[in-house]
Amino acid sequence: MLLQQLDSYRQTIGLRMWAFAKVPMLYWVRPSIVELTDKRVEIAIPLCRRNRNHMKSMYFGVLVCGADVAGGLLALKTSYDLKQPVSLIFKDFSAQFFRRPDADTHFICEQGKEVSGLVKKAIRTGKREETTVEVIATCPETSAEEPVAKFGLTLSVKKAHKKPGGIIMDILGDLLPLPKA
């Protein structure tokens, strides 16, 4: 248990450093990695003053950031594990909201095998490949596992011709390795 918490802490530091350098908005909302395996990712974003709306629930833009991180992190992990750089974007986005996210919100994607296969195919063919990933948002403090929202993002991946993660991964590569699950 302690080792898993240490891995999550290291991964969170790596994610936040990458976000600070590449996507400052993600850094601003302070995502944390709860779990990152080959099959599943769970990201937590705290409900605090900086990301709350006038209704005292999580702001829509922050929910989108959480879905973005959860949807893309599995592809980046596969790229990093294979030491093959990929370029990833989201081609479209859909959302269903079931209730207000009024506490820290967790974003879960359980399509690791599918995303890994997509990345491997994109690397092998050199062509852009895409699939739709589903991200479920929950507020464990207030509603256990009942979803507050469901997101669908079309993940599009293509083999890139640069090192995965750039300079940040150069610096952090040995310091904060992602665990093999």
N, C-alpha and C positions, 0 to 999 in steps of 0.2 A: 504494500500500500504506500509506504513512504517513498519507495523507488518510483512508483507511478506518479506521485505528486511532484517529485523532483523533475521527472521527465516533462510533465505538463508545465511546470514553472519555466524550465529551459526553453521549451517550445514557444511559450507565450512571450518570453523575452525576444526570441528570434523573430516571431511574427510582428511584434511591435517595432523592432528595429527596422525590419523590412518595410513596414507600413510608414514609419517616419521618413524613410528615404524615398519611397516610391509613391505612396498614396497617403498623404498626411491626414486626410479625412478619416481613414480607418484608424490611424494612430489616435486621433482626437476622441473617438468613441470607446477606446480602451478594451478591445476584445481580448479574451483569455481563452486558451485552449484547455478544455476540460478533458477531452479524449481525442487522440489522433492515432488511428490504426489503418491498416490496409483496407479495412472494410467500412470504417465509420469515422466521422468527425463530429465533435460536439464543441461548439463555441459558445461562450457566455459573454454577454454585454451587460454591465451594471446599469440599473436605472438610477440616474443621478441628475443633478441640476443641468448639466451641460447637454443632456440628450432627452430631456423631458419636454412635453408640450404643455399647452395651457390647461389640458384636462388631467394633468399629472400622470400621464401614461407615456410610453416610449414614442418618440417622434417617428413619423413615417420614414424619413430619410435614414434614421439609425437602423430601423428594421431592414431596410434595403441593404445597408452595409453588412449587417449580420448574415443575411442570406448570401450576399456576394462572397464573403470570406468562407462560409461553410461550403458553398458550391464550388469554389475554385481551389481550396486548399488540398483536396484529394488529388487533383491533377498536378499541382505543384509538388506534392510529396512523391508521387510516382516519378515525375521528371527528375527530382533530386536523387531518388533511390537508383534510377537507371543511369544517372550522370549524363542525361541527354536533355538539352534545353528545349523547351516548348514555349510557344507564344499562345496565350489564351485570352479569349474575350467572351463576353456574353452577348449573344445575338438578339435575344428577346427575354422578356420578364413578365411573369403573371403572378398575381397574388390574390388570395382569398383570406379575408379577416373574419375571425369568429367571435372575438371579444377583445377588449382593450388589454394590452400588455402592461400591467400595473406593478410589475416587480422586475428584478433581474431576469433577463430573457435568454434562453438557451436555443441555439440554432443547430439542428441535427440533420445530417445527410448520411444515409446508409447505403449509398450506391458505389462504394469503393471499388468493388470488383469491376463493375461496368465502366467506371471512369478510368481505371487502370488499363483495361482493354482498349478503350478509346485512345489513350495516350500512346500505348504501344503500337496501335495501328497507324496513328499519325506519324510516329517516328519511322516506322517501317516503310510507309508509302510516300512520305514527304508531302502529302496533301492535307488540306484542312479537313478535319473530321468533326462531327458534332453529335451531341445527344442532349436530351433534356434531363436535368437533375432536379430532384424534389428535395426541398428543405422545409422541415417542420420547425416552427417556433413554439416554445412552451415557456411557461413561468412556473417552475417547480415549487417556488415558495407559496404561491397562491392557488394553483390548480393542478398540482401533481403533474401527470403526463398528458393532461388534456391540452390539445393544441390551441394556441391563440391565433395562429396564422399558418398558411401553407403557401409556399412559393414554388414556382416552376421557372427554371432558368435554362435556356438553351446554351450549353457550354460548347464553344468552338475552339479546337486545339489544332495547332500546326507546328511541325518541327521548326525550331528556331536555329539560327546559326551563331548563337552566342552562348556563353556559359550560363547555366540556370541560376537565377537570383542575382547575378552580377557581383559587384564588389562586396555587398553585404554578406552574400553567401561565401565569398572568399574568406572574409574575416571570421564569420561564424561557423563555417563548415566543420571544423574539428572541435570547436568549443561547444557548440550546441547541436550535436547530431540528432536527427530524428530517429526514434527507436524503430527497430524492425519488429513488426508484429507477427 
